[in-house]
Amino acid sequence: MPPKNFNQKVYELLKKIPKGKVTTYRILAEKLGTKAYRAVGNAMATNPYAPKVPCHRVVNSNGNVGNYSGKGGKKGKIRMLEKEGIKIKNGRVVEFEKHLVWHG
């Protein structure tokens, strides 16, 4: 299990994702210098600062929205992304590359 400060590093990085943009678990892990993609996912699942720390802006590498443990679950995540101007169709980010920050 990663140390608690790992989660804090994840949250600090998350705060840099602008509205209308998304990134992936993998890209976040790489920016943190690790291959612990699951640890990044665990940090999202236990994010006590959501939505101020926008874990809803993290999606799967294939553009799928993925799960969300915050309010409203996956549907809530989709609503938040759409409110920020990101179109979702069939559970995937439309024009995924256009919305992606920090390309891997």
Phi, psi and omega in degrees: 000130182291153178295157183303325181294341174300312179300319179298321178296319178299313183295321178298319179292319179302322182296346181270355179279116183287158175303143179084005179233158176226165170218182183242163176301318182297314180297318178300313180300315180297321178295334178269002178073033181220164173251015183278067182300321180295323178296323176297315178300320178295323177298321178297314185296335182249018182296108181279356186254005181294145359271003179301320170263106197280072178293345177292347179271009178253126184233174178288158183298339180266006179093352176295142182298321182078187183275169179207123182268001179280187183303128177086357179060212183301319179296323177295320178298314180298316179301315181296317179296317180295323178297332179271005176095011179261121179278139178238130177226128181052040176077010181236151176287124177285137183054051184311310182301324181295327183265354186280131174254154178057053180314138185293000000 
